[in-house]
Amino acid sequence: MKMIKKSLITLVCMAIASVIYAEKKLPNIVLFLLDDVGIGNLNCYGSPKDIVQTPYMDSLAESGIRFTNALTTSSVCAPTRYAIMTGRYAWRGLMKHDVVGNAPMIIEGVLTIPEMLKEKGYQTACIGKWHLGFTRKTHWTIDFREPLRPGPLDVGFDYFFGLANNHGDSTGVWLENDGIWKLRSKNIIDVPRGYVGTKMMGFDAPQRVDEEASQMCTDKAIEWLDSIDKSKPFFLYFPSPIAHEPITPSKKRAGTSKGGIYCEFLMDGDDSVGQIIEYLKKHDVYDNTLFILTADNGTNHLWGYNRNDERWTKSDRFKDGHPLMNAIDDATNAGLRPNGELKDGKTSVYEGGFRVPFIVRWPGHVPEGVVNDTAFSLVDILATLADVVDYKYTRGEWAAADSVSLIDLWKNKEFDRPNIITHAAGGTFAIRNKDSVKYIEGKPFPDQKNIRPGENKRHIYRLSEDIAEEKNLIDEEAQLAEQLQESLDFIRDANMTRLPPKPKK
C-alpha cells in the first residue's frame, strides 16, 4: 500500500513537472515575410475571393490575432529587413535612403534576432530573399564566386539558402550558406538576358527559373526542417520572393485568376504558407509554433510609374508598357485594392507604403480570431521575441535600440506604442504619435531625384479622421507640427527610441 501510494505521488509529481516544463517550453518560431504586399491583398483584409484566395494566411488570422495598423519602418524592403533583424531603424546606420543592391553587408556589430535565439538554444535558418548585402567590398564590386562573408551565417543563422536580392536580379543563381549553390567553375558563361532585358552575370551554376522561385524556397525550408533536431526549438525566417517583380506565378497557378498574374502570384505565396503549416502539423509541432506573417512594405502603386518616361517610351522592351505596371493594372481593374484605401504605395512617405498585413498565431498565448487596430512598428519584433524567450540583453544600450515589446498587445491588453518613425525611399521622415497624428518632415535626402509628389514639403494628418491623407492640416496645426518635429529630432539625436536595458549580470 505504501509503495502504491509512493508511486502515485511520484506520478503526480512527474505530471506536475511535465506541465511546468510544457509551460516553459520555448516555442518554435516562423517569421514569414512577404515582399511588396500591402494590406489589401489577403482575403482576411478584404481582398475579393473571386479573384484571389488566401485560405492558409486567413487560417492564421482565424486562430490568432490580425492587426490592421502594423507599420513597416521603410516603404522599401532592405531598410525594413534591417530593422526587423536588429530592432534598429536602418537610417541609424548606412541606409539613409533607398535600398542596397549588390552591396556590402549592412548588419554588423549589433544584436540580431537569430543571434539572440541561438543564445537560447535555437536552430536558425534564413531561406528566401536576403537583400542585406554580402562581404565588405564596395558597392557592385562583389564577386559572388568568392566566399560571401560576412553574410547571413555571420549574424546568427546556421543555414542560408536563397536570393541575393530579388528573384529577377542579375546574379541569376541561387545562394547557399556563403556561396553560389552548385557552382561548377569560376568561368563566366553565356546566359539569356533576364527580366526586362537585364544582362545576367553568367555564373557557371544552375540558373534560377523565376516561375519556380517560391516553390524552390519552400522546398528548401521543408528540407531544412526535416534535417534539424525536433527536440530543440527552431527559428525559420522565410523572406518570400512574393510579390516582388518580376510577377511570375507558377505553372500550377497560371491562368487561374481573372485578376491576372499578380493575383496568381499572391496565391503562390499562400501555397507556400500552407505547405509550411501542413509540415508543422504532420510533425506535431504546429501548436508549439509562434507563427508571424507580415510584409516588408506596401504594394507598388501605379502613381509611382511615369508612363511617359523616356526609358520606356524609347525602348522596345517597354513598347507594351512595364510588366509590373500591367500586372497591377489588371488586378486593380478586376477589383483588387492592394493597399486598401490608403494613399500611394511602395517607396512613398504615405500610409500605402507602410501599412501591411500582420498576423500572429501562438496557441495558448494569444487569443483566437481577434482583430486589433493598435499602431506599432515592425522594428518591435526583436524586443517582443526577447520577451517570448525571456532573453536578457547582453549588449547594453545598443541592443534593439528602437524596439518595443508587443507582448501586452499580443495578449490583447492595453498598449500605447511611443512615437513611431517611418522613412520613405527618398529619405523623407514621418513621425506618428499615440493619437494617430502623422507629421511628414518634408526633407528628402540631399540630391534625391526619385521622390513622390509632396514629399518635399511638410504635412500633418489626423489619420483617425483622414486615413487617405487627403487634408493637410499644416496651417491649422502648426504648433502640433513643431512638437512632433522636436520629437523626431530628439529620437534621431538620441540614437535610440526606448530606454537602455540593464546589462545582464
One Martini backbone bead per residue (centre of mass of N, CA, C, O) as a GRO file, in nm:
protein
  505
    1MET     BB    1   0.059   0.062  -0.022
    2LYS     BB    2   0.301   0.254   0.009
    3MET     BB    3   0.406   0.205  -0.277
    4ILE     BB    4   0.159   0.304  -0.426
    5LYS     BB    5   0.154   0.587  -0.304
    6LYS     BB    6   0.436   0.662  -0.399
    7SER     BB    7   0.377   0.626  -0.701
    8LEU     BB    8   0.155   0.837  -0.718
    9ILE     BB    9   0.323   1.074  -0.626
   10THR     BB   10   0.530   1.053  -0.851
   11LEU     BB   11   0.331   1.090  -1.087
   12VAL     BB   12   0.227   1.366  -1.003
   13CYS     BB   13   0.501   1.511  -1.007
   14MET     BB   14   0.559   1.450  -1.304
   15ALA     BB   15   0.313   1.594  -1.413
   16ILE     BB   16   0.379   1.873  -1.301
   17ALA     BB   17   0.655   1.898  -1.436
   18SER     BB   18   0.544   1.872  -1.723
   19VAL     BB   19   0.372   2.125  -1.717
   20ILE     BB   20   0.595   2.326  -1.651
   21TYR     BB   21   0.765   2.262  -1.902
   22ALA     BB   22   0.549   2.329  -2.111
   23GLU     BB   23   0.523   2.630  -2.026
   24LYS     BB   24   0.851   2.678  -2.076
   25LYS     BB   25   0.854   2.605  -2.355
   26LEU     BB   26   0.993   2.678  -2.636
   27PRO     BB   27   0.912   2.814  -2.921
   28ASN     BB   28   0.861   2.800  -3.225
   29ILE     BB   29   0.973   3.005  -3.514
   30VAL     BB   30   0.785   3.188  -3.765
   31LEU     BB   31   0.899   3.419  -4.024
   32PHE     BB   32   0.680   3.555  -4.263
   33LEU     BB   33   0.794   3.744  -4.552
   34LEU     BB   34   0.663   3.953  -4.748
   35ASP     BB   35   0.667   4.123  -5.079
   36ASP     BB   36   0.498   4.389  -5.160
   37VAL     BB   37   0.242   4.369  -4.935
   38GLY     BB   38  -0.040   4.495  -4.883
   39ILE     BB   39  -0.339   4.516  -4.692
   40GLY     BB   40  -0.539   4.420  -4.958
   41ASN     BB   41  -0.452   4.100  -5.044
   42LEU     BB   42  -0.618   3.963  -4.831
   43ASN     BB   43  -0.910   3.830  -4.737
   44CYS     BB   44  -0.893   3.922  -4.427
   45TYR     BB   45  -0.853   4.234  -4.566
   46GLY     BB   46  -1.069   4.232  -4.839
   47SER     BB   47  -1.021   4.050  -5.062
   48PRO     BB   48  -1.149   3.906  -5.334
   49LYS     BB   49  -1.240   3.568  -5.385
   50ASP     BB   50  -1.281   3.583  -5.711
   51ILE     BB   51  -0.946   3.660  -5.752
   52VAL     BB   52  -0.846   3.570  -5.454
   53GLN     BB   53  -0.675   3.313  -5.250
   54THR     BB   54  -0.606   3.291  -4.868
   55PRO     BB   55  -0.649   3.040  -4.657
   56TYR     BB   56  -0.388   3.015  -4.481
   57MET     BB   57  -0.365   3.303  -4.385
   58ASP     BB   58  -0.653   3.308  -4.266
   59SER     BB   59  -0.606   3.081  -4.054
   60LEU     BB   60  -0.421   3.246  -3.877
   61ALA     BB   61  -0.635   3.460  -3.803
   62GLU     BB   62  -0.853   3.265  -3.681
   63SER     BB   63  -0.606   3.155  -3.463
   64GLY     BB   64  -0.557   3.472  -3.403
   65ILE     BB   65  -0.404   3.783  -3.483
   66ARG     BB   66  -0.527   4.077  -3.648
   67PHE     BB   67  -0.358   4.346  -3.785
   68THR     BB   68  -0.427   4.701  -3.906
   69ASN     BB   69  -0.148   4.884  -3.779
   70ALA     BB   70   0.107   4.795  -3.932
   71LEU     BB   71   0.450   4.918  -3.955
   72THR     BB   72   0.687   4.999  -4.144
   73THR     BB   73   0.994   5.166  -4.158
   74SER     BB   74   0.972   5.129  -4.468
   75SER     BB   75   0.892   5.162  -4.832
   76VAL     BB   76   1.129   4.954  -4.838
   77CYS     BB   77   1.295   4.660  -4.786
   78ALA     BB   78   1.586   4.666  -4.652
   79PRO     BB   79   1.528   4.852  -4.403
   80THR     BB   80   1.316   4.662  -4.278
   81ARG     BB   81   1.498   4.413  -4.248
   82TYR     BB   82   1.694   4.543  -4.061
   83ALA     BB   83   1.490   4.614  -3.834
   84ILE     BB   84   1.398   4.331  -3.772
   85MET     BB   85   1.681   4.201  -3.705
   86THR     BB   86   1.778   4.460  -3.488
   87GLY     BB   87   1.584   4.695  -3.368
   88ARG     BB   88   1.665   4.913  -3.596
   89TYR     BB   89   1.698   5.180  -3.763
   90ALA     BB   90   1.855   5.213  -4.069
   91TRP     BB   91   1.936   5.528  -4.051
   92ARG     BB   92   2.157   5.476  -3.824
   93GLY     BB   93   2.316   5.385  -4.055
   94LEU     BB   94   2.365   5.348  -4.404
   95MET     BB   95   2.040   5.393  -4.459
   96LYS     BB   96   1.917   5.699  -4.579
   97HIS     BB   97   1.829   5.553  -4.851
   98ASP     BB   98   1.678   5.331  -5.007
   99VAL     BB   99   1.874   5.057  -5.125
  100VAL     BB  100   2.027   4.757  -5.171
  101GLY     BB  101   2.239   4.566  -5.356
  102ASN     BB  102   2.549   4.492  -5.456
  103ALA     BB  103   2.650   4.497  -5.132
  104PRO     BB  104   2.744   4.548  -4.840
  105MET     BB  105   2.713   4.456  -4.536
  106ILE     BB  106   2.475   4.612  -4.294
  107ILE     BB  107   2.530   4.394  -4.065
  108GLU     BB  108   2.713   4.513  -3.774
  109GLY     BB  109   2.752   4.499  -3.421
  110VAL     BB  110   2.456   4.385  -3.377
  111LEU     BB  111   2.183   4.266  -3.269
  112THR     BB  112   2.004   3.965  -3.345
  113ILE     BB  113   1.769   3.737  -3.364
  114PRO     BB  114   1.943   3.479  -3.412
  115GLU     BB  115   2.147   3.533  -3.188
  116MET     BB  116   1.950   3.533  -2.956
  117LEU     BB  117   1.831   3.244  -3.009
  118LYS     BB  118   2.094   3.085  -2.988
  119GLU     BB  119   2.135   3.148  -2.683
  120LYS     BB  120   1.851   2.965  -2.642
  121GLY     BB  121   1.889   2.701  -2.853
  122TYR     BB  122   1.851   2.764  -3.146
  123GLN     BB  123   1.758   2.689  -3.466
  124THR     BB  124   1.877   2.847  -3.778
  125ALA     BB  125   1.702   3.012  -4.064
  126CYS     BB  126   1.747   3.142  -4.402
  127ILE     BB  127   1.476   3.147  -4.652
  128GLY     BB  128   1.542   3.356  -4.930
  129LYS     BB  129   1.535   3.694  -4.917
  130TRP     BB  130   1.781   3.907  -4.826
  131HIS     BB  131   1.897   4.216  -4.893
  132LEU     BB  132   2.188   4.291  -4.695
  133GLY     BB  133   2.438   4.186  -4.803
  134PHE     BB  134   2.798   4.136  -4.882
  135THR     BB  135   3.063   4.174  -4.743
  136ARG     BB  136   3.326   4.453  -4.774
  137LYS     BB  137   3.273   4.555  -5.036
  138THR     BB  138   3.206   4.753  -5.271
  139HIS     BB  139   2.986   4.866  -5.470
  140TRP     BB  140   2.946   4.625  -5.722
  141THR     BB  141   3.227   4.430  -5.644
  142ILE     BB  142   3.111   4.161  -5.606
  143ASP     BB  143   3.216   3.819  -5.594
  144PHE     BB  144   3.016   3.537  -5.594
  145ARG     BB  145   3.260   3.319  -5.617
  146GLU     BB  146   3.318   3.412  -5.348
  147PRO     BB  147   3.313   3.441  -5.030
  148LEU     BB  148   3.014   3.547  -4.838
  149ARG     BB  149   3.195   3.742  -4.625
  150PRO     BB  150   2.979   3.866  -4.476
  151GLY     BB  151   2.666   3.712  -4.366
  152PRO     BB  152   2.417   3.523  -4.245
  153LEU     BB  153   2.630   3.344  -4.075
  154ASP     BB  154   2.728   3.624  -3.907
  155VAL     BB  155   2.410   3.671  -3.764
  156GLY     BB  156   2.297   3.354  -3.665
  157PHE     BB  157   2.291   3.157  -3.902
  158ASP     BB  158   2.312   2.820  -3.990
  159TYR     BB  159   2.126   2.874  -4.252
  160PHE     BB  160   2.138   2.939  -4.617
  161PHE     BB  161   1.879   3.013  -4.869
  162GLY     BB  162   1.882   3.203  -5.187
  163LEU     BB  163   1.870   3.551  -5.236
  164ALA     BB  164   2.031   3.834  -5.279
  165ASN     BB  165   1.756   3.986  -5.372
  166ASN     BB  166   1.595   3.896  -5.640
  167HIS     BB  167   1.449   3.676  -5.869
  168GLY     BB  168   1.549   3.906  -6.106
  169ASP     BB  169   1.836   3.923  -6.071
  170SER     BB  170   2.170   3.930  -6.209
  171THR     BB  171   2.280   3.662  -6.093
  172GLY     BB  172   2.073   3.398  -6.155
  173VAL     BB  173   2.112   3.259  -5.868
  174TRP     BB  174   2.179   3.054  -5.607
  175LEU     BB  175   2.220   3.055  -5.253
  176GLU     BB  176   2.457   2.893  -5.016
  177ASN     BB  177   2.541   3.030  -4.749
  178ASP     BB  178   2.870   3.138  -4.890
  179GLY     BB  179   2.744   3.067  -5.189
  180ILE     BB  180   2.703   2.913  -5.478
  181TRP     BB  181   2.484   2.698  -5.595
  182LYS     BB  182   2.643   2.464  -5.769
  183LEU     BB  183   2.923   2.543  -5.845
  184ARG     BB  184   3.142   2.454  -6.113
  185SER     BB  185   3.283   2.734  -6.182
  186LYS     BB  186   3.461   3.048  -6.264
  187ASN     BB  187   3.316   3.076  -6.509
  188ILE     BB  188   3.180   3.249  -6.780
  189ILE     BB  189   2.854   3.245  -6.915
  190ASP     BB  190   2.604   3.211  -7.140
  191VAL     BB  191   2.303   3.397  -7.094
  192PRO     BB  192   2.011   3.502  -7.085
  193ARG     BB  193   1.825   3.746  -7.053
  194GLY     BB  194   1.628   3.902  -6.832
  195TYR     BB  195   1.446   4.106  -6.684
  196VAL     BB  196   1.391   4.352  -6.894
  197GLY     BB  197   1.693   4.282  -7.020
  198THR     BB  198   1.886   4.178  -6.821
  199LYS     BB  199   2.213   4.141  -6.753
  200MET     BB  200   2.378   3.862  -6.681
  201MET     BB  201   2.652   3.720  -6.511
  202GLY     BB  202   2.716   3.405  -6.575
  203PHE     BB  203   2.717   3.170  -6.389
  204ASP     BB  204   2.840   2.835  -6.323
  205ALA     BB  205   2.514   2.757  -6.275
  206PRO     BB  206   2.216   2.718  -6.182
  207GLN     BB  207   1.946   2.867  -6.310
  208ARG     BB  208   1.692   3.046  -6.251
  209VAL     BB  209   1.333   3.007  -6.213
  210ASP     BB  210   1.095   3.227  -6.158
  211GLU     BB  211   0.837   3.031  -6.139
  212GLU     BB  212   1.012   2.856  -5.899
  213ALA     BB  213   1.101   3.026  -5.649
  214SER     BB  214   0.895   2.969  -5.424
  215GLN     BB  215   0.917   2.656  -5.424
  216MET     BB  216   1.216   2.636  -5.369
  217CYS     BB  217   1.207   2.766  -5.089
  218THR     BB  218   1.004   2.571  -4.965
  219ASP     BB  219   1.167   2.313  -5.003
  220LYS     BB  220   1.412   2.409  -4.832
  221ALA     BB  221   1.259   2.448  -4.568
  222ILE     BB  222   1.167   2.152  -4.537
  223GLU     BB  223   1.446   2.030  -4.551
  224TRP     BB  224   1.548   2.167  -4.295
  225LEU     BB  225   1.333   2.065  -4.098
  226ASP     BB  226   1.416   1.763  -4.148
  227SER     BB  227   1.729   1.804  -4.032
  228ILE     BB  228   1.644   1.865  -3.752
  229ASP     BB  229   1.601   1.889  -3.408
  230LYS     BB  230   1.287   1.840  -3.261
  231SER     BB  231   1.381   1.888  -2.949
  232LYS     BB  232   1.445   2.167  -3.067
  233PRO     BB  233   1.431   2.479  -3.129
  234PHE     BB  234   1.310   2.697  -3.398
  235PHE     BB  235   1.419   2.935  -3.663
  236LEU     BB  236   1.218   3.063  -3.934
  237TYR     BB  237   1.324   3.264  -4.197
  238PHE     BB  238   1.079   3.373  -4.457
  239PRO     BB  239   1.168   3.552  -4.737
  240SER     BB  240   0.972   3.608  -4.977
  241PRO     BB  241   0.935   3.675  -5.330
  242ILE     BB  242   0.645   3.757  -5.253
  243ALA     BB  243   0.543   4.029  -5.484
  244HIS     BB  244   0.788   4.072  -5.650
  245GLU     BB  245   0.950   4.166  -5.903
  246PRO     BB  246   0.872   3.946  -6.099
  247ILE     BB  247   0.560   3.836  -6.216
  248THR     BB  248   0.575   3.470  -6.145
  249PRO     BB  249   0.383   3.237  -6.175
  250SER     BB  250   0.304   2.935  -6.161
  251LYS     BB  251   0.187   2.684  -6.352
  252LYS     BB  252  -0.041   2.610  -6.155
  253ARG     BB  253  -0.162   2.925  -6.162
  254ALA     BB  254  -0.194   2.971  -6.445
  255GLY     BB  255  -0.507   3.110  -6.530
  256THR     BB  256  -0.686   3.130  -6.234
  257SER     BB  257  -0.726   3.455  -6.269
  258LYS     BB  258  -0.899   3.750  -6.345
  259GLY     BB  259  -0.651   3.926  -6.216
  260GLY     BB  260  -0.408   3.765  -6.287
  261ILE     BB  261  -0.071   3.735  -6.208
  262TYR     BB  262  -0.078   3.876  -5.936
  263CYS     BB  263  -0.288   3.689  -5.798
  264GLU     BB  264  -0.136   3.424  -5.853
  265PHE     BB  265   0.116   3.496  -5.689
  266LEU     BB  266  -0.024   3.524  -5.417
  267MET     BB  267  -0.115   3.220  -5.414
  268ASP     BB  268   0.169   3.109  -5.395
  269GLY     BB  269   0.216   3.224  -5.113
  270ASP     BB  270  -0.006   3.057  -4.977
  271ASP     BB  271   0.111   2.782  -5.046
  272SER     BB  272   0.365   2.816  -4.878
  273VAL     BB  273   0.230   2.845  -4.607
  274GLY     BB  274   0.078   2.572  -4.624
  275GLN     BB  275   0.325   2.380  -4.635
  276ILE     BB  276   0.436   2.457  -4.360
  277ILE     BB  277   0.190   2.394  -4.190
  278GLU     BB  278   0.162   2.093  -4.273
  279TYR     BB  279   0.432   2.006  -4.163
  280LEU     BB  280   0.388   2.086  -3.867
  281LYS     BB  281   0.145   1.903  -3.826
  282LYS     BB  282   0.270   1.628  -3.903
  283HIS     BB  283   0.500   1.686  -3.656
  284ASP     BB  284   0.360   1.809  -3.399
  285VAL     BB  285   0.445   2.159  -3.393
  286TYR     BB  286   0.230   2.383  -3.443
  287ASP     BB  287   0.126   2.445  -3.139
  288ASN     BB  288   0.454   2.521  -3.083
  289THR     BB  289   0.409   2.777  -3.283
  290LEU     BB  290   0.526   3.084  -3.376
  291PHE     BB  291   0.334   3.276  -3.611
  292ILE     BB  292   0.455   3.517  -3.849
  293LEU     BB  293   0.279   3.750  -4.063
  294THR     BB  294   0.425   3.962  -4.318
  295ALA     BB  295   0.568   4.277  -4.447
  296ASP     BB  296   0.796   4.524  -4.586
  297ASN     BB  297   0.570   4.659  -4.777
  298GLY     BB  298   0.399   4.800  -4.997
  299THR     BB  299   0.253   4.831  -5.284
  300ASN     BB  300   0.274   4.912  -5.582
  301HIS     BB  301   0.206   5.220  -5.738
  302LEU     BB  302   0.106   5.374  -6.025
  303TRP     BB  303   0.216   5.661  -5.948
  304GLY     BB  304   0.527   5.556  -5.959
  305TYR     BB  305   0.472   5.571  -6.278
  306ASN     BB  306   0.609   5.699  -6.571
  307ARG     BB  307   0.460   5.669  -6.880
  308ASN     BB  308   0.679   5.896  -7.016
  309ASP     BB  309   0.932   5.756  -6.993
  310GLU     BB  310   1.209   5.723  -7.192
  311ARG     BB  311   1.290   5.431  -7.105
  312TRP     BB  312   1.018   5.333  -7.246
  313THR     BB  313   0.934   5.492  -7.510
  314LYS     BB  314   1.247   5.418  -7.633
  315SER     BB  315   1.173   5.107  -7.583
  316ASP     BB  316   1.103   4.786  -7.680
  317ARG     BB  317   1.059   4.661  -7.396
  318PHE     BB  318   0.805   4.900  -7.347
  319LYS     BB  319   0.576   4.904  -7.572
  320ASP     BB  320   0.359   4.748  -7.357
  321GLY     BB  321   0.478   4.818  -7.103
  322HIS     BB  322   0.512   4.757  -6.781
  323PRO     BB  323   0.475   4.456  -6.629
  324LEU     BB  324   0.394   4.549  -6.345
  325MET     BB  325   0.184   4.759  -6.425
  326ASN     BB  326   0.004   4.560  -6.578
  327ALA     BB  327  -0.057   4.366  -6.342
  328ILE     BB  328  -0.190   4.580  -6.153
  329ASP     BB  329  -0.402   4.672  -6.345
  330ASP     BB  330  -0.555   4.402  -6.370
  331ALA     BB  331  -0.621   4.372  -6.067
  332THR     BB  332  -0.772   4.645  -6.023
  333ASN     BB  333  -0.984   4.602  -6.251
  334ALA     BB  334  -1.099   4.338  -6.091
  335GLY     BB  335  -1.089   4.463  -5.758
  336LEU     BB  336  -0.820   4.520  -5.641
  337ARG     BB  337  -0.671   4.656  -5.320
  338PRO     BB  338  -0.360   4.642  -5.214
  339ASN     BB  339  -0.389   4.928  -5.014
  340GLY     BB  340  -0.663   4.991  -5.014
  341GLU     BB  341  -0.738   5.330  -4.894
  342LEU     BB  342  -0.460   5.414  -4.931
  343LYS     BB  343  -0.189   5.613  -4.989
  344ASP     BB  344  -0.027   5.489  -5.214
  345GLY     BB  345   0.315   5.336  -5.183
  346LYS     BB  346   0.580   5.230  -5.265
  347THR     BB  347   0.841   5.465  -5.148
  348SER     BB  348   0.660   5.630  -4.984
  349VAL     BB  349   0.523   5.848  -4.713
  350TYR     BB  350   0.269   5.697  -4.718
  351GLU     BB  351   0.058   5.449  -4.599
  352GLY     BB  352   0.088   5.252  -4.849
  353GLY     BB  353   0.402   5.194  -4.774
  354PHE     BB  354   0.349   5.066  -4.455
  355ARG     BB  355   0.085   4.913  -4.447
  356VAL     BB  356   0.046   4.578  -4.317
  357PRO     BB  357   0.034   4.272  -4.267
  358PHE     BB  358  -0.047   4.117  -3.932
  359ILE     BB  359   0.012   3.788  -3.798
  360VAL     BB  360  -0.072   3.595  -3.495
  361ARG     BB  361   0.024   3.259  -3.394
  362TRP     BB  362  -0.030   3.127  -3.041
  363PRO     BB  363  -0.118   2.887  -2.869
  364GLY     BB  364  -0.210   2.992  -2.537
  365HIS     BB  365  -0.108   3.320  -2.583
  366VAL     BB  366  -0.314   3.399  -2.803
  367PRO     BB  367  -0.586   3.495  -2.929
  368GLU     BB  368  -0.875   3.417  -3.114
  369GLY     BB  369  -1.011   3.605  -3.368
  370VAL     BB  370  -0.858   3.881  -3.356
  371VAL     BB  371  -0.893   4.240  -3.388
  372ASN     BB  372  -0.632   4.496  -3.427
  373ASP     BB  373  -0.570   4.875  -3.429
  374THR     BB  374  -0.293   4.903  -3.322
  375ALA     BB  375  -0.004   5.077  -3.326
  376PHE     BB  376   0.302   4.965  -3.492
  377SER     BB  377   0.626   4.815  -3.538
  378LEU     BB  378   0.859   4.602  -3.693
  379VAL     BB  379   1.091   4.678  -3.489
  380ASP     BB  380   0.937   4.510  -3.243
  381ILE     BB  381   1.011   4.207  -3.276
  382LEU     BB  382   1.263   4.162  -3.105
  383ALA     BB  383   1.157   4.242  -2.821
  384THR     BB  384   0.930   4.035  -2.824
  385LEU     BB  385   1.108   3.779  -2.848
  386ALA     BB  386   1.262   3.831  -2.590
  387ASP     BB  387   1.012   3.779  -2.413
  388VAL     BB  388   0.937   3.495  -2.509
  389VAL     BB  389   1.250   3.383  -2.418
  390ASP     BB  390   1.382   3.541  -2.187
  391TYR     BB  391   1.576   3.780  -2.276
  392LYS     BB  392   1.890   3.922  -2.192
  393TYR     BB  393   2.063   4.176  -2.250
  394THR     BB  394   2.430   4.198  -2.363
  395ARG     BB  395   2.465   4.507  -2.527
  396GLY     BB  396   2.324   4.717  -2.400
  397GLU     BB  397   2.205   5.011  -2.546
  398TRP     BB  398   2.227   4.890  -2.855
  399ALA     BB  399   2.007   4.698  -2.810
  400ALA     BB  400   1.730   4.742  -2.963
  401ALA     BB  401   1.689   5.070  -2.980
  402ASP     BB  402   1.366   5.064  -3.125
  403SER     BB  403   1.243   4.834  -2.948
  404VAL     BB  404   0.909   4.718  -2.860
  405SER     BB  405   0.715   4.537  -2.673
  406LEU     BB  406   0.408   4.330  -2.767
  407ILE     BB  407   0.289   4.140  -2.551
  408ASP     BB  408   0.036   4.290  -2.454
  409LEU     BB  409  -0.093   4.309  -2.733
  410TRP     BB  410  -0.105   3.999  -2.787
  411LYS     BB  411  -0.299   3.984  -2.515
  412ASN     BB  412  -0.507   4.223  -2.547
  413LYS     BB  413  -0.388   4.469  -2.418
  414GLU     BB  414  -0.300   4.756  -2.314
  415PHE     BB  415  -0.141   4.981  -2.566
  416ASP     BB  416   0.135   5.221  -2.611
  417ARG     BB  417   0.307   5.348  -2.860
  418PRO     BB  418   0.545   5.516  -2.924
  419ASN     BB  419   0.683   5.688  -3.138
  420ILE     BB  420   0.666   5.658  -3.495
  421ILE     BB  421   0.894   5.581  -3.756
  422THR     BB  422   0.912   5.681  -4.095
  423HIS     BB  423   1.067   5.590  -4.430
  424ALA     BB  424   1.151   5.687  -4.728
  425ALA     BB  425   1.331   5.632  -5.010
  426GLY     BB  426   1.417   5.953  -5.024
  427GLY     BB  427   1.435   6.025  -4.686
  428THR     BB  428   1.164   6.083  -4.570
  429PHE     BB  429   1.014   6.181  -4.276
  430ALA     BB  430   0.801   6.029  -4.021
  431ILE     BB  431   0.557   6.090  -3.750
  432ARG     BB  432   0.380   5.907  -3.489
  433ASN     BB  433   0.142   5.919  -3.258
  434LYS     BB  434  -0.090   5.788  -3.025
  435ASP     BB  435  -0.321   5.977  -3.193
  436SER     BB  436  -0.268   5.953  -3.509
  437VAL     BB  437  -0.051   6.168  -3.570
  438LYS     BB  438   0.094   6.286  -3.880
  439TYR     BB  439   0.432   6.377  -3.960
  440ILE     BB  440   0.591   6.549  -4.232
  441GLU     BB  441   0.897   6.690  -4.298
  442GLY     BB  442   1.005   6.741  -4.608
  443LYS     BB  443   1.321   6.596  -4.630
  444PRO     BB  444   1.501   6.488  -4.843
  445PHE     BB  445   1.761   6.358  -4.954
  446PRO     BB  446   2.020   6.467  -5.091
  447ASP     BB  447   1.979   6.443  -5.441
  448GLN     BB  448   1.698   6.336  -5.466
  449LYS     BB  449   1.480   6.227  -5.741
  450ASN     BB  450   1.301   5.974  -5.620
  451ILE     BB  451   1.020   6.137  -5.557
  452ARG     BB  452   0.722   6.214  -5.440
  453PRO     BB  453   0.457   6.388  -5.431
  454GLY     BB  454   0.507   6.606  -5.145
  455GLU     BB  455   0.791   6.515  -4.996
  456ASN     BB  456   0.903   6.840  -4.993
  457LYS     BB  457   0.678   6.878  -4.765
  458ARG     BB  458   0.474   6.965  -4.516
  459HIS     BB  459   0.280   6.748  -4.297
  460ILE     BB  460  -0.059   6.691  -4.147
  461TYR     BB  461  -0.239   6.415  -3.989
  462ARG     BB  462  -0.559   6.265  -3.905
  463LEU     BB  463  -0.607   5.934  -3.930
  464SER     BB  464  -0.883   5.885  -3.781
  465GLU     BB  465  -1.017   6.096  -4.013
  466ASP     BB  466  -0.764   6.054  -4.252
  467ILE     BB  467  -0.649   5.784  -4.405
  468ALA     BB  468  -0.594   5.922  -4.706
  469GLU     BB  469  -0.443   6.192  -4.688
  470GLU     BB  470  -0.611   6.474  -4.790
  471LYS     BB  471  -0.569   6.673  -4.526
  472ASN     BB  472  -0.366   6.935  -4.474
  473LEU     BB  473  -0.284   7.075  -4.132
  474ILE     BB  474  -0.034   7.276  -4.113
  475ASP     BB  475  -0.181   7.546  -4.044
  476GLU     BB  476  -0.370   7.454  -3.801
  477GLU     BB  477  -0.104   7.259  -3.678
  478ALA     BB  478   0.172   7.405  -3.609
  479GLN     BB  479   0.234   7.331  -3.313
  480LEU     BB  480   0.223   7.022  -3.346
  481ALA     BB  481   0.442   7.007  -3.558
  482GLU     BB  482   0.670   7.111  -3.371
  483GLN     BB  483   0.652   6.885  -3.163
  484LEU     BB  484   0.715   6.653  -3.366
  485GLN     BB  485   0.985   6.762  -3.457
  486GLU     BB  486   1.119   6.739  -3.180
  487SER     BB  487   1.082   6.433  -3.151
  488LEU     BB  488   1.239   6.354  -3.401
  489ASP     BB  489   1.508   6.486  -3.322
  490PHE     BB  490   1.549   6.334  -3.057
  491ILE     BB  491   1.559   6.042  -3.168
  492ARG     BB  492   1.796   6.086  -3.360
  493ASP     BB  493   2.002   6.197  -3.142
  494ALA     BB  494   1.973   5.949  -2.923
  495ASN     BB  495   1.998   5.655  -3.075
  496MET     BB  496   1.703   5.606  -2.943
  497THR     BB  497   1.385   5.515  -2.812
  498ARG     BB  498   1.450   5.354  -2.575
  499LEU     BB  499   1.541   5.242  -2.294
  500PRO     BB  500   1.802   5.118  -2.151
  501PRO     BB  501   1.913   4.828  -2.061
  502LYS     BB  502   2.006   4.604  -1.838
  503PRO     BB  503   2.263   4.437  -1.786
  504LYS     BB  504   2.380   4.136  -1.768
  505LYS     BB  505   2.501   3.951  -1.481
   0.00000   0.00000   0.00000
